[in-house]
Amino acid sequence: MQKFETAQDAALTLRPDVPVYCFRPEVLRQDIRRFMDAFPGQTAYAVKTNGEPLVLNTLAKAGVTSFDVASPAEFASVRAAAPEAEMLYMHPIKAQSDIRLALETYGIRVLALDHEDEVAKILRIVRALDLDPSAITIFVRLQTKGHAAYELSKKFGAAPAHAVELLQRCHNIGFRVGLCFHVGSQIEEPETYERALASADWVRNRADVPLAGLDVGGGFPAEYGHDPRRKKKAMPSLDEIMARLRSDIAEWGFGDLPLVAEPGRVVVARAFSLIVRVLLRKGRRLYINDGIWASLSDSWTGKITLPARFIPDPARRTRHGNPETIGAFRVCGATCDSVDILSRPFWLPETVDTGDWIEIGHIGAYSMSLRTRFNGFYPDTFVEVATPFGEGGGAEGFASLETMAD
Ligand SMILES: *Cc1c(COP(=O)(O)O)cnc(C)c1O
């Protein structure tokens, strides 16, 4: 992989017409260390956030020994990057054949569920393989409520009384049992985890079975940009959230249980930026070579404002407008699809024009993992960059990618 000091060096050297992912391994190492140092338990990186081999390899070398996985392809990626690592199969709803593959081929011994039919599926494979249930830990996924950019409890999780019953059922079979929840992604208030812990406490007291662990899931927010026209939302920092989580865990009496967290976004967001090119400026519109079907779908659906930096093309001789004035530009994606328009503008100097580049920062989470081949566009060019996005000179303008809905 080619290496550069900054993304601007990469853009001006390569003059790329395709989107370029700028990987910052040192930032990834820092962010995973920061998380592992602050969380008082086992850190299982959520592979779906960014399962690129270079990410998994870097995390494994940085000391990550467990991974949250959801599919056979994720089992294989983790095995290839970190053959000794433990995998936690935390998808609550699994295909029977995938459960068999997990237990038989990959030696996975930790699984999550939120329904009795899933218990039956797992038990069928355990019996067929003649495994001892006490070697297997089943985490019962609890419903949670809170405010996150993505609410996941609408889709998964057992209501508290149902969770009690599932814990007892699994315990009576002979499985080790634990409780898990996932509060959604990019949480907006530190109280979110406390509400989930209160609910876990209620379930634990009613179930009255020995618990083997508590898994607090992911959801820890990454740093993004903000729309200059709006008041900046006060986002809790990771340190604040962790301090609060640690004291809530102690207060609700979970401090003696083995703890697990499954961070994704907070670990990998800062480790990548993306260089895109302005293919055409048409009035106040910029047509770029990426979009919602490639690297920008997460920011679109999650109402996330990504920070952006302007990289003007020095080959352009004439420019119009005042370079000091920051204006809003509507951004159209690369595909022919008419929904492929970022519904909030990018904020850039008025001089931005056809042929210029824009570096979009903090793009490591849910970008390459969600890109599609729609219309034949598939960003897949990577370079390594040494300087963190936030240290590469002041961000000139902001890319505001919030959805129309808000
Ligand atoms: C997606 C997911 C995660 C990671 O979430 P982040 O918000 O990226 O930290 C963790 N656990 C489960 C069960 C998930 O589905």
The ligand as an ORCA input file, in Angstrom:
! r2SCAN-3c Opt
* xyz 0 1
  C     -23.554     -3.364     15.416
  C     -23.378     -4.001     16.743
  C     -22.358     -3.584     17.599
  C     -21.441     -2.418     17.294
  O     -22.132     -1.226     17.438
  P     -21.392      0.200     17.408
  O     -22.483      1.171     17.583
  O     -20.720      0.317     16.083
  O     -20.426      0.224     18.535
  C     -22.206     -4.252     18.794
  N     -23.032     -5.269     19.139
  C     -24.033     -5.693     18.343
  C     -24.891     -6.815     18.784
  C     -24.253     -5.065     17.134
  O     -25.274     -5.459     16.352
*
